[in-house]
């Protein structure tokens, strides 16, 4: 993506201020450097994408496998299962803090990579701990009723998923900021396209791996059989994800980071340049920040509300096994991957970012009708086709929204802004997970036919997307850039005086 107007203006202001100061004082430590760092090549972009690929794989384990097991096999009410898993998204305010701290305090000698590694090891270990608590929930329910012990295990599971979310925030937010650090105006869009496409590759790969490892589990399998097979899955896959993270990020920051180059001569006082309080001033300087935050919230909520109900939908309406419902994610991921690729190279350059996002939102709403129709037909092939189309529409929407997100990110506080946008998205996913489960419970209480109950979730998703379109029409990138430029310039000027 081309460097934003705000970023150019801030750099011009910074250079003019330094020139004036150095004309009368000795400010050699603040000499403006000409960057001579190598550019990120295509192979390195795919290396970076290995981290996102790992996140895609992990999402299959949590929102796919564990969610299906809790709702269908353990008979935990959908809203309770959804709420416990969603706890890892309700702690998303930590993203803003982790984004800002990665702007200011290096870990293991790196501003971004140290946090990425520590967080990844953390959520890999915690995921295995979470599945052990899931079994305790299941064992406590074998008597057919909820006990004090059951509630205790559910509460502990929610706490563990909260810790999982904190580890995920510590890892994913600095990684997103790293993408800003290593990119230039002529290759940023390529990096974003490749890295987010690898997320979808991870979802597909995760679905295939999980389906293969779980194919021996039949419908209504004993809890002991489920435990052995899924424990093996949660040992193998998180270890693979840690390996992908290290392979994808080792050496990247040191070799390519423009952030380190710009701040190497004043690393010791970097944290005094843009503090968290000042970063939050920039974050709240424009009303456009609030509008775009609201758009991201509603759009993401409407995009992911089906996450907690898709696998149960396949199991209850289409009579699919766990392996078969897990593989549904591969159809969605394939469509999304195609949508990301075509939008980045063909659709967005012709329609523009905002119009592309609008078209994607409308297409997502239409696809919900196809999924509802597939349920009434009880035809698995029609469901698979609907998910491919839904994935494609999601890819169009995601590409447009990501492009707008980068335009609405101020360079000097990239970590904080990325944290804020990540907060909107993960908070929405948390609400989506809980709302999807709650709507399914409401639907089952109102309708005797399961397809109607699941259809209620998909219909609400479509309505939410149309609300997101209305919010999107109020987004004005130029207004945001002007407001952010004014505030950041004021902060920098006060610090140089």
N, C-alpha and C positions, 0 to 999 in steps of 0.2 A: 504494500500500500504506500502511496506517496506520503511523504512527511506532511503532517497536518499544518495548517496555516498558523495555529497557535504556537506550535513548536518552532517554526521558523522565526516568528516574531519574538519569542522569548530569547532565542539564540542571538538575534540581532540586537536586542536590548542589552543582553549580557555582554556582548562584545563591545558595544558602545560605552557601557559603564566602565568596563575594565580599561578601555583605551583612555578614557578621561582620568581615571585614577592613576594609571601608570605614567601619565604625562606630568604629574606633580609629585608622585610618591614612588617609592621602590616597591613595586608589587610583582617582583619576578616570580614568586611562588604561584601567581595566578595567571601565568602566561598561557595564552590560548594555543592549544596544540592542534596541529594538523594530523588528523587520524591516518594511520598507515596500516591498520589492521587488515588481515585477509578477510575476504567476503565468504560467507557461508555458502558452500557448494551444495548441489542437490543431494549427494550422498550423506552429507552432514545433516541436512534437513530430515532425511529419513531416519538417521540416527536419533535425532531429537524426538521424532515421532514414536520411537520405541517406548518412551515414557508414557505417552498418551495411549498407546496400544495396551500397556499394562493396566491403565485406569479402566479402559473398556472391558478388559477381561475381568477385573475385580467387580465391575458393576453387574456382570452376569451372576457372579456368586452371591451377591447380597440381594439385589432386587429380583433376580431370576430364581436361582436354586433355593435359597433359604426362605424366600417369601412363599414360593409354591409349597415347600415342605410344611411350613407352619400352618398355612391356610387349609390345604387339601389333606395332607397326611396326618398332621397333629390336631387338626380341627380347632385351631386357635381362631377366634373371630377375626375377620379381615381387618377391621379397624384397629384392633389391638396389635396384630402382627405388623400392620403398616406403620403404626405409631412407633413401635420399638425400633424398627429399621430406620424410620425417618429421623430418629434422634441424631444420627450422624450428619444430617443436614440442618437440624435446628441449631446446632452450635456454629453455624456458618458466620456469625459476626466475628469470630476469631480470624477470619480471612483478612479483614481490614488490618488487624494488628500484625499478623504475620507478613502481610505485604509491606507495611511500613517498616517493620523491624528488619526485613531483608533489604530495604533501601539503606539502612544505617549501620547495622551490626553484622560483621562477617562471622561465619561459623565454619570451623575447620579450614580457615583460610579462604573461604568463598562467601560472597554476598548472597548468592542464590543456591548454588549446588549443595552446600552443606545442609541447608534446610530440606532440600528435595530428598537427599539420601536418608536423613534421620526420620523424616515423616514417612517415607516409603517402608522402611524397616518396621516402623511403629505400626502402621495399619495392616501390614502383612501378619505380624504376630497377633495383633488384636483380633483379626478376622478368625483365626483358628480358635482363640478363646471364646469368641461369640458363638461359634457353632457348638462348642461343648455345653454352653448354657442352654442352647436351643434343645438339646437332648434332655436336659433336666426338666425343662418345661414339658416336654413330651411325656417323660416318665411320670411326672406329677399328675398328668391328665388321664393316665391309663384307667383310673377308677371311674372315669366318665363325668366327673364334676370338678369344679374349681375349688381349691383349698387355699389356706393361708400360705402354704409352701409354694403353690403355683403363682400366686401374686408376687411373692418374694423373688422367685426366679425371673418372672417377667420384668420386674423393676430392675433387677441386676442386669438383664439383657439390654434394657434401655440405656442404662448407665454405660455399659460396655460399648454400645453403638455411639454414644456421645463421645467417648474417648477415641473411637475409630474416626469420627468426623474431625476431631481436633488434629489428629495425626495427618489426615487427608488434607486439611487446610494448610498445615505447616509445610506440606510437600507441593501441592498443586498451585498455590498462589505464587510462591517464588519461582516456580517453573514458568508460569505464564509471563511473569516479569522478565525472566531470562530471555524469552522470545523477543521482547522489546529491546533488551540490551544488545543482542547479537545481530539484530537486523538493521538494514539500511533502507532508504526510501525506495530503491529499485528492486528489492527482493523480499520485502516484508509480506506482501500478499502471497508470494510463493510459499514462504515458511508457514504462514497460517493455514494455507490450503493443504499442504502436505501433512502438517502435524495433526490437524483436526480430522483429516481423512484417515490417518493411522488410528485415531480413536475408534472410528467405525470398523476398521480392520480388526482392532482388538475385540470389539463386540462380536464380530463374526467368528474370529478364532476362538474366543472364550466360549461361545455357544457350541462350536464344533467339539472342542476339547471336553467341555462339561458333558455334552451329549454322549460322547464316546465313553467317558469314564463312568457314566451313570446308566448305560444302556442295559445293564443286567438287572436293573430295578424294575419290577413289574408293578402294575397298579395294585394297591392294597398290600404292598410288601410289609412284612413285620418291621417293627421299629429297629430291631437289632441289625437287620440287613441294611436299612437306610443308614444307620450310624456308621457301619464299617465302610460303606462305599463313599459316603459324603465326607467322612473324616479324611479318607485318602485324597479326595479332590481338594480339600482345604489345606492339605500338606504340600501337594505338588504344585498347584497353581500359584499361590502367593510366593513361593520360593522362585518360581519362574518370573513373576512380576518384579521382584527385587533385582534379579539378574538383568532384566530388560531396562530397568531404571538406571543401573550403574553403567551398562553398556551404552545407553543413549545419551548420557550426560557427562561422563568422565572426560576431563580435559577441554570441554567446550567453552566454559566460562573464561578460563585463563587465556585461551587462544583468540577468542572472538569478541569478548564483551567490550562494547563501547562505553558501558557504564564504568568499568574499571579504568579504562584509558582516560576518561574525562576526570576521574577523581583520584588517580594514583598519587598526585603530588600533594593532596590534602586529605588522605584517607583517615588520618587521626581525628580530624574535626568534621568529617562528613556528616555525623549525626546532628551537628549544630546547624546545618544548612537549611534543611526542610524538616522541622520537627513534626510529630504526629498532630499536634494542635494546628500548626500552619497547614499541613496537608489536608486536614479536615476543613479548614477555611476555603481552600481551593475546591474541595469536593462539594461544598455547599454554596459556592459563589454564584452559580447560575441556576435558574429555575428549570433549565433544560436537564440538569442532572436528575432532579426529582421526576420529571416527565419520563425520561428514558429508563430510570430505575423502575418506575411503575409499569412501563411497557414490558421490560424484561421479566418482571415478576408475573404479570398476567400471561404473557406469551409462553414462558417456561412452565407455568402452572398448567396451562392448557395443552402443552406439548407432552407432558410427562404424567398426566393423571392416569393414563392407562397402565403405567409401569407395574403397580401392585396387583392389577387384575388380569393382565394379559395371559399369564401362565395358568391361573385358575380358570379363566375363560376357555382356554384350550382343553383343560382337563375335564371341566364340568359339562360344557356344551358340545365339544367335539370328541370327548372320550379319549384324549391323547394321554400317553404315558409321560413321566417326568422328562425323559430324554427327548421326546417329540416336542413337548412344549418349550423346553430350553432351546431347541433348534429354531423356534419361531423368531428368536432374536437375530438369527443369521439372515432371515429374509428381510427384516426391518433394516438391519445393518447394511445389507447389500444395496437396498434402495437409497439409503442415506449416503452411502459412499458415491454412488452414481450422481446423486443430487449435488453433493459437495463439489465433485469434479466439474460437472457441466456448468454449474452456477459460477464458479470461480473463473472459468475460461470463456464461457459463452453468454450466459444470461446476465450476470451482474454488469459486465462491461457495456452491454447494450441498454439495459433498463435503468441502471443506477442502483445504488445500495438500498435506498429507501423504498423504491418501487419494487425491487426484487423481494425485499422482506414482506411487503404487503401481498404480493402474489403468492408467496410461500404460505403465509398465514391463511389466506383464503383456500388454497389447495389442501392444507391440513384439515380444515373444517369439512371440506367435501369428502375427504378420505374417511372421516369418521362414519359417514353414511354407508360407505362401502363395507366397513367392518361390521356394522350393525346388520346389513343385508347378508353378509357371510354367516353370521350367527343364526339367522332364520333359515338359511339353506342347510346348515350343519355340514357344509362341504369344506373339508380342510384345505383343498387346493384353492378355493375362492378366498379363504382366509389368508393363505400365503401370498396370493397375488395382491390382496388389499394391503397387506403389510409392506410389500415392496413399494407400492404406490405411496403409502403413508410415509415410508422411509425417504423416498425421493422428495416429497413435499417438505419433510423435516430438514433435509439437506439444503434445500433452497432457502428456507427460513433461517437456518443456522448460519449459513454463509453471509446472508444479508445482515443479520443482527451482529455477527462478529465484526464485520467491516464497519458498521456504525459504532460499535463499541470502541474500536481502535481510534476512530475519529474523535470520540468523546473521552479521550484519555490524555491528560496533560503529562508531558515528558518528564518533568522534574519530580513528579509524584506518581510515576507509573505504577509502582507497587501498591500504593494506596488505592488508586483508581481501579486497578485490576482486582484488588480485594473487594472494593465496593460492588463492582459488576458481578464478581463471583458470589458475593453475599446475596444479591438479588436472585441469581440463578439457583443457588443451592437452597435458599429459603423457599423459593417457589417449588423446588423439587420435594422439599420436606412437606410443604402444604399439599402438594400434588399426591404424594404417597399416602398421607393421612386422608385427604379428601376422597381419593379413589376408593380406599377401603371403606370409608364411611358411607359414600354414595352406594357402594355395592351392598352394604348391610341394609340401607334404607330401601334399595330396590328389591332386595329379597323379602323384606317385610311387607312391601306394597304389592309386589307382583308374584304370582305363583309360578310363572314361567321364567326360568333362569335367563333366557336370552333378553327378556325385557329388563331384568335387573342389571345385567351388564350393559345393555344398550343405554340405560340412564347415564352411566359414566361417560360413554362415548359422546352422547348428545350434549352433555354439559361441557365437555372439551370443545366441541364445535362452537358453542355459544361464547366461550371464553376467547377463542381465537378472533371472533368478530369484534369483541371489546378491545382486544389488543390492536386491531387495525385502526380503530378510532383513536387510541392513544398515539399510535405511530404517526398519524397525520399531524400531530402537534409538535413533533420533534424537529428542532432547528439547529443543525450542527454549527452554522456560522455564529449564531447567538452564543452558544456554549463556548466556542473558541475565543471569542472576543472577551467574554467574562473571565475565563480562566487566565488568559494572557494578562489582563489588568491586575488580577490578584497576585499571580506569581511574580510579575515584574515588581510590584510593590514590596513583596517579601524579600526578593533578592536585593533591591535597592536599599532597604533598611538594614540588611546585614552587611553590605559593603560600606556603608557610611561609618 
